[in-house]
Amino acid sequence: MEIKKFRNNYGLELITTSHKEIALGDLVWAPLIGAPGFSHPGMPGNIYTAFLDAGLIDENEYTLFKKESAEIELIPALFADRNVDVSSALITELQHPVLGSVEGNFKLEAISKFKFDELQVRIMNDLLRVKIDQSLEQMKEKRWKDYVGRIRRVHMITQLYYGSIKLIVEKSLSGSLDAALEKSSTKLLSRLEGSKSVEYAFSHDELPFAMRIEQVRSFNG
């Protein structure tokens, strides 16, 4: 599935940059075309940094905000399908550690299917949303220039999606992938061999593959 089709089907954004430190409350720049970016001139890394820089919260409150975001538990994601397929044409763009561990020893273009299974999600809870909304209202009232100049046009991550990774390759190419995996430190969960293809499953519950983002200017707690 391509990025645009993924967005239209799920209302989510694929995370094409391997980054396990991504957290709820992080800010992203969403261009009209292509994947969102995690950096942009003048844009803070997360909404809490924006509040801190504007003098609306202190270092202790900033730490509590970050801690509250990090401690939100993973729950099963309610997708209609049990897995999410990604177009093989996107594999080289995803920069996922599982893919990076075999790249160089195996041609990623040879992967016929790439999907995420056992889907879980971390969702910003109502209490945190209300706190952020209150601080945004204070920022609009007291630090309008900071609000307009730094965060009004950006998006905020409010949901993060995780899942185990499955690669499917033609049986004739499985020997090359087996050899590449032996040279990597990636832990293989399972290897299922069919008549025409082989499915490899890996676990990576620390790295989100997709996110839901909301415009800061229309955010409502």
DRENDODREN-714447 format. One line per 4 residues: number of its first residue (from 1); for each residue x, y, z of N, C-alpha, C. Coordinates in steps of 0.2 Angstrom, whole numbers, plus 5000, padded with zeros to 4 digits. Example, Ala and Ser with C-alpha at 12.3 -4.5 7.8 and 13.67 -1.06 7.14 Angstrom:
BEGIN
1	5066:4972:5039:5062:4978:5039:5066:4984:5039 | 5064:4989:5035:5068:4995:5036:5064:5000:5039
// end
This chain:
BEGIN
1	5004:4994:5000:5000:5000:5000:5004:5006:5000 | 5003:5011:4996:5007:5017:4995:5005:5022:5001 | 5009:5027:5002:5008:5032:5008:5001:5035:5007 | 4999:5037:5001:4993:5041:5000:4987:5036:5001
5	4987:5030:4999:4982:5025:5000:4982:5023:5007 | 4987:5022:5010:4987:5021:5017:4984:5026:5021 | 4985:5032:5020:4982:5038:5023:4974:5038:5022 | 4972:5037:5016:4965:5037:5014:4961:5031:5017
9	4965:5025:5018:4961:5019:5020:4961:5019:5028 | 4966:5022:5031:4966:5022:5039:4966:5028:5042 | 4966:5034:5038:4966:5040:5042:4973:5041:5046 | 4978:5038:5044:4984:5038:5048:4990:5040:5043
13	4996:5041:5046:5002:5042:5042:5007:5037:5044 | 5010:5034:5039:5015:5030:5040:5021:5034:5042 | 5025:5031:5047:5031:5034:5049:5037:5031:5045 | 5040:5035:5041:5045:5032:5036:5052:5033:5039
17	5052:5036:5045:5059:5037:5048:5059:5032:5054 | 5064:5028:5055:5065:5024:5060:5067:5028:5066 | 5063:5028:5071:5064:5033:5077:5060:5030:5083 | 5063:5026:5087:5059:5023:5093:5058:5028:5098
21	5061:5034:5098:5060:5039:5103:5053:5044:5102 | 5050:5042:5096:5044:5046:5094:5039:5045:5100 | 5035:5050:5102:5031:5050:5107:5024:5054:5106 | 5019:5052:5110:5013:5056:5110:5015:5064:5111
25	5012:5068:5108:5013:5075:5109:5019:5078:5105 | 5023:5074:5101:5028:5076:5097:5024:5080:5091 | 5028:5085:5088:5025:5089:5083:5028:5087:5076 | 5024:5087:5071:5027:5085:5064:5024:5090:5059
29	5028:5091:5054:5026:5096:5048:5023:5091:5043 | 5017:5093:5041:5013:5089:5036:5013:5092:5029 | 5017:5091:5025:5017:5094:5018:5011:5092:5014 | 5009:5095:5009:5003:5093:5005:5005:5086:5001
33	5011:5085:5000:5013:5079:4996:5018:5076:5000 | 5018:5069:5001:5023:5065:5004:5022:5064:5012 | 5027:5061:5015:5026:5059:5022:5028:5065:5026 | 5025:5066:5032:5026:5071:5037:5034:5071:5039
37	5036:5077:5041:5043:5078:5043:5043:5079:5051 | 5048:5077:5054:5049:5078:5061:5053:5084:5063 | 5055:5088:5058:5059:5094:5059:5057:5099:5054 | 5057:5105:5056:5055:5111:5052:5058:5117:5055
41	5060:5122:5051:5063:5128:5054:5058:5131:5059 | 5060:5132:5065:5056:5136:5070:5051:5131:5074 | 5051:5125:5072:5046:5121:5075:5049:5117:5081 | 5046:5117:5087:5048:5113:5093:5048:5106:5091
45	5051:5102:5095:5051:5094:5094:5044:5092:5097 | 5041:5095:5102:5035:5092:5105:5031:5098:5108 | 5025:5097:5109:5020:5102:5111:5023:5105:5118 | 5026:5100:5122:5028:5102:5129:5034:5107:5129
49	5038:5106:5124:5044:5111:5123:5041:5118:5121 | 5036:5118:5117:5033:5124:5115:5030:5128:5121 | 5027:5124:5126:5024:5127:5132:5030:5130:5136 | 5035:5126:5137:5041:5127:5141:5044:5134:5139
53	5045:5134:5132:5049:5140:5129:5045:5146:5130 | 5038:5145:5130:5034:5151:5130:5033:5153:5138 | 5036:5150:5142:5035:5151:5149:5029:5149:5153 | 5025:5145:5150:5019:5143:5152:5019:5137:5157
57	5024:5133:5157:5026:5128:5162:5033:5128:5164 | 5035:5125:5169:5042:5125:5171:5045:5118:5170 | 5051:5117:5171:5055:5111:5170:5051:5105:5173 | 5049:5106:5179:5046:5100:5183:5039:5098:5179
61	5035:5103:5177:5029:5102:5174:5030:5099:5167 | 5036:5101:5164:5038:5098:5157:5039:5091:5158 | 5043:5089:5163:5045:5082:5164:5039:5078:5166 | 5034:5081:5169:5028:5077:5171:5024:5076:5165
65	5023:5081:5160:5020:5080:5154:5023:5074:5150 | 5029:5074:5149:5033:5069:5145:5032:5062:5149 | 5032:5062:5155:5031:5056:5159:5024:5053:5158 | 5019:5057:5158:5012:5055:5157:5011:5052:5150
69	5014:5056:5145:5014:5053:5138:5017:5046:5138 | 5023:5046:5141:5027:5039:5140:5023:5033:5143 | 5019:5035:5149:5017:5029:5153:5010:5027:5150 | 5007:5030:5145:5001:5028:5142:5002:5021:5139
73	4998:5016:5141:4999:5009:5139:4996:5007:5132 | 4999:5002:5130:4997:5000:5123:4991:4996:5124 | 4986:4996:5119:4980:4992:5119:4979:4989:5112 | 4975:4984:5111:4974:4981:5104:4971:4987:5100
77	4974:4987:5094:4971:4992:5089:4965:4989:5085 | 4960:4993:5085:4953:4990:5082:4953:4992:5074 | 4957:4988:5071:4957:4988:5063:4952:4983:5061 | 4949:4984:5055:4945:4979:5052:4949:4973:5050
81	4955:4974:5048:4959:4968:5046:4964:4967:5052 | 4967:4961:5052:4971:4959:5058:4978:4961:5056 | 4980:4963:5050:4986:4966:5048:4986:4971:5043 | 4991:4975:5042:4992:4980:5038:4997:4979:5033
85	4995:4979:5026:5000:4977:5021:5003:4984:5019 | 5009:4984:5017:5013:4990:5014:5016:4988:5008 | 5015:4992:5003:5018:4991:4996:5025:4990:4996 | 5028:4985:4992:5035:4983:4992:5039:4989:4989
89	5035:4993:4986:5039:4999:4983:5041:5004:4988 | 5037:5004:4994:5039:5008:5000:5044:5006:5005 | 5046:4999:5004:5050:4996:5009:5057:5000:5010 | 5060:5002:5004:5066:5006:5005:5065:5013:5008
93	5059:5015:5008:5058:5022:5012:5057:5021:5019 | 5055:5015:5021:5052:5015:5028:5058:5015:5033 | 5064:5014:5031:5070:5014:5036:5069:5010:5043 | 5066:5005:5042:5064:5001:5048:5071:4997:5050
97	5072:4996:5056:5078:4992:5058:5078:4985:5056 | 5073:4982:5055:5073:4975:5053:5075:4975:5046 | 5073:4980:5042:5075:4980:5035:5082:4982:5034 | 5084:4987:5039:5091:4990:5039:5096:4984:5041
101	5094:4979:5045:5099:4974:5047:5100:4969:5041 | 5096:4969:5036:5098:4964:5031:5100:4968:5024 | 5099:4974:5024:5100:4978:5018:5108:4978:5017 | 5110:4977:5011:5117:4976:5010:5119:4969:5008
105	5115:4965:5012:5117:4957:5011:5111:4954:5007 | 5105:4958:5006:5099:4955:5003:5096:4961:5000 | 5094:4960:4993:5090:4966:4990:5083:4966:4992 | 5082:4972:4995:5075:4973:4998:5069:4973:4993
109	5071:4974:4987:5066:4974:4981:5064:4967:4980 | 5067:4962:4983:5065:4955:4982:5060:4953:4987 | 5058:4957:4992:5053:4956:4997:5046:4957:4993 | 5042:4952:4993:5036:4952:4989:5030:4955:4993
113	5031:4955:5000:5026:4957:5004:5029:4959:5011 | 5026:4965:5013:5029:4967:5020:5022:4970:5024 | 5021:4967:5030:5015:4969:5033:5016:4969:5041 | 5012:4973:5044:5012:4973:5051:5006:4969:5054
117	5008:4965:5059:5003:4961:5062:5002:4962:5070 | 4998:4959:5073:4997:4960:5080:4997:4967:5082 | 4992:4971:5079:4992:4978:5080:4990:4981:5087 | 4994:4985:5089:4993:4989:5095:4993:4996:5095
121	4990:5000:5099:4990:5007:5099:4991:5010:5105 | 4994:5016:5105:4995:5020:5111:4991:5027:5110 | 4986:5028:5114:4981:5034:5112:4982:5039:5118 | 4983:5045:5116:4983:5051:5121:4976:5051:5124
125	4976:5050:5131:4970:5050:5135:4967:5057:5136 | 4960:5057:5138:4956:5063:5139:4960:5068:5143 | 4962:5065:5149:4965:5070:5154:4971:5074:5151 | 4975:5070:5147:4981:5073:5144:4979:5078:5139
129	4974:5076:5135:4971:5081:5130:4969:5087:5133 | 4965:5087:5139:4962:5093:5142:4968:5097:5144 | 4973:5094:5147:4979:5098:5150:4982:5102:5144 | 4983:5099:5138:4986:5102:5133:4982:5107:5130
133	4975:5106:5130:4971:5111:5127:4971:5117:5131 | 4971:5116:5138:4971:5122:5142:4978:5126:5141 | 4983:5123:5141:4989:5126:5139:4989:5130:5133 | 4986:5127:5128:4986:5130:5121:4982:5136:5122
137	4976:5136:5125:4972:5142:5126:4976:5148:5130 | 4980:5146:5135:4984:5151:5138:4989:5154:5134 | 4992:5150:5129:4997:5152:5124:4994:5157:5120 | 4988:5155:5117:4985:5160:5113:4983:5167:5116
141	4982:5166:5122:4980:5173:5126:4986:5177:5128 | 4991:5173:5130:4997:5177:5133:5003:5177:5129 | 5004:5172:5124:5010:5172:5120:5008:5171:5113 | 5003:5175:5110:5000:5174:5103:5006:5174:5098
145	5011:5178:5098:5016:5178:5093:5020:5171:5093 | 5021:5168:5099:5024:5161:5099:5020:5156:5096 | 5013:5157:5098:5008:5152:5095:5008:5152:5088 | 5007:5158:5085:5006:5159:5078:5013:5157:5074
149	5018:5160:5077:5025:5159:5074:5028:5152:5074 | 5026:5148:5079:5029:5142:5080:5025:5135:5079 | 5019:5135:5081:5015:5129:5082:5008:5129:5078 | 5006:5135:5077:4999:5135:5074:4998:5131:5068
153	5003:5131:5063:5002:5127:5057:5005:5120:5057 | 5007:5118:5063:5010:5111:5063:5004:5106:5066 | 5006:5100:5066:5002:5094:5068:5005:5091:5074 | 5001:5088:5078:5003:5084:5084:5001:5077:5084
157	5006:5073:5086:5004:5065:5087:5000:5064:5093 | 4994:5061:5091:4989:5059:5097:4988:5052:5097 | 4990:5048:5092:4990:5040:5092:4996:5038:5089 | 4999:5032:5092:5005:5029:5089:5003:5021:5088
161	5004:5018:5082:5003:5011:5081:5009:5007:5080 | 5009:5001:5083:5014:4996:5084:5012:4989:5081 | 5017:4985:5079:5015:4979:5077:5021:4974:5075 | 5020:4968:5076:5026:4964:5073:5026:4964:5066
165	5032:4963:5063:5034:4964:5056:5034:4957:5053 | 5031:4956:5047:5032:4950:5043:5034:4952:5036 | 5039:4948:5034:5042:4949:5027:5040:4942:5023 | 5038:4943:5017:5037:4937:5013:5041:4937:5007
169	5045:4932:5005:5049:4932:4999:5047:4925:4996 | 5049:4925:4989:5048:4919:4985:5053:4914:4988 | 5051:4908:4988:5055:4902:4991:5062:4902:4988 | 5063:4904:4981:5069:4903:4978:5074:4908:4981
173	5072:4914:4984:5076:4919:4987:5077:4918:4994 | 5074:4913:4998:5074:4913:5005:5081:4911:5007 | 5085:4908:5003:5091:4906:5006:5096:4912:5007 | 5095:4917:5002:5099:4923:5003:5097:4927:5009
177	5090:4927:5010:5088:4931:5016:5090:4927:5022 | 5090:4921:5022:5092:4917:5028:5100:4919:5030 | 5104:4919:5024:5111:4921:5025:5112:4928:5028 | 5107:4932:5025:5108:4939:5028:5106:4940:5035
181	5101:4936:5037:5099:4936:5044:5104:4933:5049 | 5107:4929:5047:5113:4926:5051:5118:4931:5052 | 5119:4935:5048:5124:4941:5049:5122:4946:5053 | 5115:4947:5054:5112:4952:5058:5111:4950:5065
185	5109:4955:5069:5107:4954:5076:5100:4954:5077 | 5096:4954:5071:5089:4954:5072:5086:4947:5074 | 5082:4947:5079:5079:4941:5082:5073:4939:5078 | 5073:4933:5075:5067:4930:5071:5062:4927:5076
189	5056:4929:5075:5051:4925:5079:5049:4919:5076 | 5048:4919:5070:5046:4912:5066:5047:4913:5059 | 5048:4907:5056:5049:4906:5049:5045:4900:5046 | 5040:4902:5042:5035:4898:5040:5036:4897:5032
193	5037:4891:5030:5039:4889:5023:5033:4886:5020 | 5031:4889:5014:5025:4887:5010:5028:4884:5004 | 5023:4882:4999:5025:4879:4993:5029:4884:4988 | 5027:4890:4989:5030:4895:4984:5033:4901:4988
197	5032:4902:4994:5035:4908:4997:5037:4906:5005 | 5041:4910:5008:5043:4909:5015:5041:4916:5019 | 5038:4915:5024:5036:4921:5028:5040:4921:5035 | 5043:4927:5036:5047:4928:5041:5044:4933:5046
201	5044:4932:5052:5040:4936:5057:5045:4939:5062 | 5045:4945:5064:5049:4948:5069:5045:4953:5073 | 5048:4953:5079:5044:4957:5084:5048:4964:5085 | 5044:4970:5085:5047:4976:5087:5042:4981:5090
205	5040:4979:5096:5035:4983:5099:5037:4990:5102 | 5044:4991:5101:5046:4998:5103:5046:5003:5098 | 5045:5001:5092:5045:5006:5086:5039:5007:5083 | 5035:5012:5083:5029:5013:5080:5030:5014:5072
209	5025:5011:5068:5025:5011:5061:5020:5016:5058 | 5016:5019:5062:5011:5023:5060:5008:5028:5066 | 5005:5033:5064:5003:5038:5069:4997:5042:5066 | 4993:5044:5071:4987:5049:5070:4989:5056:5072
213	4989:5060:5067:4991:5067:5069:4985:5072:5068 | 4985:5077:5073:4979:5082:5073:4982:5089:5072 | 4979:5093:5068:4981:5100:5068:4981:5104:5075 | 4987:5107:5077:4987:5111:5083:4981:5116:5083
217	4980:5119:5078:4975:5125:5078:4968:5123:5079 | 4967:5116:5077:4960:5114:5078:4960:5109:5084 | 4965:5108:5088:4965:5103:5093:4960:5105:5098 | 4956:5100:5101:4951:5101:5106:4952:5095:5111
221	4953:5097:5117:4953:5092:5123:4947:5089:5124
// end
